Structure formats: C-alpha cells, structure tokens
Amino acid sequence: MELGFCGLGNMGTAMVTRFLDRGHRVTVWNRTAEKAAPLLDRGAIWAATPAQVAEQNGVVFTCLRDDEAIKEVYGGFGGLLAGNCIDRLFVDTSTVNAEVIQAVAEKVQAKGGSFLECPVAGPPVRALEGRLMGFVGGSEADFARVKPLLSDLCEKVDLFGPLGSGNALKLAVNLPLLVYFAALSEALSLLRDVPADPRKIMGVLAQSPGAANAMTLVGPWIAETLAGKEAGQAIMGLSVVRKDLHLMLDAAKRTHTELPVTTAALEAYDEAVNQGWGDHPFWKLAIHKAKS
C-alpha cells in the first residue's frame, strides 16, 4: 500500500522502517531532512513539504513531538492542509492535547478529509517488531480503513470512542508508568549504602510485586548504568514524558479531577530536567536520586 509519513524522530523512524519492511511504499517528510537519509536508502521517497505528502497519498501518518509541532505540520506554510485533503485519511500517532487534536480534525474535515488519532505505547524497538499498543479515537469507518496498517505496527490496537478517546487512554496508560519511575528513583536512593552488585539489586526490584512491566526491558539498562556502563536504546527523553504529565494534569482540570500523585511525580521530573537530564531516556529518572 502507498502511504505518507511526517515526523521522523526515533519512533517515527521506527514506524517507517516497519512499514517498509512490510512492503509498503512510503513517502516521508521531516523538518530535519538529514534524518530521512537512512530511510531513503531503504526505499522511502522524500517529499519537500508535508503538502506534497498529502498530495501523493490517500493515507498519511504523523508522529510529532508536541502541540506546536502538530499545528505547524498540519496548518503551517506548506503544511498538510495546504495539500489536497479530499478523501485523505490522516492518522496522528502523537500524544498531544485533546483540544488541539479536535481543532486539527475539524480543519481536515472542512477540506474534505478524515482524521483519526492513534497514540501508541511502547519503545521504538517494539515498533520495528510490530508490537506496539495503539489507542484509537475516531469513526468506525476510518478505523476499518486503516486497521491493516495499524496492525503492521501494533500487536494490540482498538477503537475506544470518538476523537479524544485515544489520547485519554494513552495518558491513563502512561500515568502509572511515569509515577513508577519516580517512585523507583526514591527506592534506589534508600539503597545507596548497600554494597551489593547493582545487577543483583535490580534483579530483585524488577521481579518484585510492585514492578512495572517496562522493567523487563529497562531493568537491565538501569543495572548497567548503576554499574558505570553505557546501556539502553533510543527511547523517549525525560523532557518528552514530562510533557505527558502536564497533559494528564490538563485533562484532569477539564474533568474537575485532582491528581496529587501525578503532581508529585511531575516535581521529580521537573527537578531532573532542571538539572540537565532532559535529553536522557526517561527510565534514567530511576537513577537520578541515586546519583545526586
């Protein structure tokens, strides 16, 4: 199938790689053109603007960092909305503000297109393996149209309701995960004076009743880092997941809900980012207090 893709960060690049491996013809655009080079070597086609991506493809995926990036790629000069949107289906896999998603969707629909949200959970390596989780918000018809492509990326993908439902599920999934790593940071701070090998300690924590599922992947990386070695793969940075915490608190305000645990976790992420850890992978929050 022919499709377009805008946004080639770590996750977007992994998604496009997966689509290419599955035999799809993919036209790509990214603000920093150099990031597309490895994908072009694998057979992807370059477009000079997002508008060209929309002109050339009936289905266009976007994977963007934040609200401002969404607004720019869709509505900016040469953006997707500047291209032909009639009968086009735009699928956004970002985690962003529900009000921004709704506003973009309305503009897409006004130009004759359709819009679906499908924020995903899982690191880029799982995108390469087609093992992400996808949370869809939008119409049943649009979901049915694009489900085969989403199934190439996700081992679990489902429709949860109208636009906004997908991002609500994604935030609910991320909330306990991000709180867990803030708590793990405090737990490790209690073990500063324990002389045991970090691998031994992490082996216990990763298998404890309170451990997050993500520890099967990142637990060994934390152990290696505590042992003074470089470890890990490309994964969301602390500054990126901190954005998700803000989105959770914004969503809570709209429903007049208080999230005291999330608020406390945000303080831990803020502290780490303010101390220069923003570009570190988010799981390194777990070692922040242990090293400070």
Rosetta blueprint (number, residue, H / E / L):
1 M L
2 E E
3 L E
4 G E
5 F E
6 C E
7 G L
8 L L
9 G L
10 N H
11 M H
12 G H
13 T H
14 A H
15 M H
16 V H
17 T H
18 R H
19 F H
20 L H
21 D H
22 R L
23 G L
24 H L
25 R E
26 V E
27 T E
28 V E
29 W E
30 N L
31 R L
32 T L
33 A H
34 E H
35 K H
36 A H
37 A H
38 P H
39 L H
40 L H
41 D H
42 R L
43 G L
44 A L
45 I E
46 W E
47 A L
48 A L
49 T L
50 P H
51 A H
52 Q H
53 V H
54 A H
55 E H
56 Q H
57 N L
58 G L
59 V E
60 V E
61 F E
62 T E
63 C L
64 L L
65 R L
66 D L
67 D H
68 E H
69 A H
70 I H
71 K H
72 E H
73 V H
74 Y H
75 G H
76 G L
77 F L
78 G L
79 G L
80 L H
81 L H
82 A H
83 G L
84 N L
85 C L
86 I L
87 D L
88 R L
89 L E
90 F E
91 V E
92 D E
93 T L
94 S L
95 T L
96 V L
97 N L
98 A H
99 E H
100 V H
101 I H
102 Q H
103 A H
104 V H
105 A H
106 E H
107 K H
108 V H
109 Q H
110 A H
111 K L
112 G L
113 G L
114 S E
115 F E
116 L E
117 E E
118 C L
119 P L
120 V E
121 A E
122 G L
123 P L
124 P H
125 V H
126 R H
127 A H
128 L H
129 E L
130 G L
131 R L
132 L E
133 M E
134 G E
135 F E
136 V E
137 G E
138 G L
139 S L
140 E H
141 A H
142 D H
143 F H
144 A H
145 R H
146 V H
147 K H
148 P H
149 L H
150 L H
151 S H
152 D H
153 L H
154 C E
155 E E
156 K E
157 V E
158 D E
159 L E
160 F L
161 G L
162 P L
163 L L
164 G L
165 S H
166 G H
167 N H
168 A H
169 L H
170 K H
171 L H
172 A H
173 V H
174 N H
175 L H
176 P H
177 L H
178 L H
179 V H
180 Y H
181 F H
182 A H
183 A H
184 L H
185 S H
186 E H
187 A H
188 L H
189 S H
190 L L
191 L L
192 R L
193 D L
194 V L
195 P L
196 A L
197 D L
198 P H
199 R H
200 K H
201 I H
202 M H
203 G H
204 V H
205 L H
206 A H
207 Q L
208 S L
209 P L
210 G L
211 A L
212 A L
213 N L
214 A L
215 M H
216 T H
217 L H
218 V H
219 G H
220 P H
221 W H
222 I H
223 A H
224 E H
225 T H
226 L H
227 A L
228 G L
229 K L
230 E L
231 A L
232 G L
233 Q L
234 A L
235 I L
236 M L
237 G E
238 L H
239 S H
240 V H
241 V H
242 R H
243 K H
244 D H
245 L H
246 H H
247 L H
248 M H
249 L H
250 D H
251 A H
252 A H
253 K H
254 R H
255 T L
256 H L
257 T L
258 E L
259 L L
260 P H
261 V H
262 T H
263 T H
264 A H
265 A H
266 L H
267 E H
268 A H
269 Y H
270 D H
271 E H
272 A H
273 V H
274 N H
275 Q H
276 G H
277 W H
278 G L
279 D L
280 H L
281 P E
282 F H
283 W H
284 K H
285 L H
286 A H
287 I H
288 H H
289 K H
290 A H
291 K H
292 S L
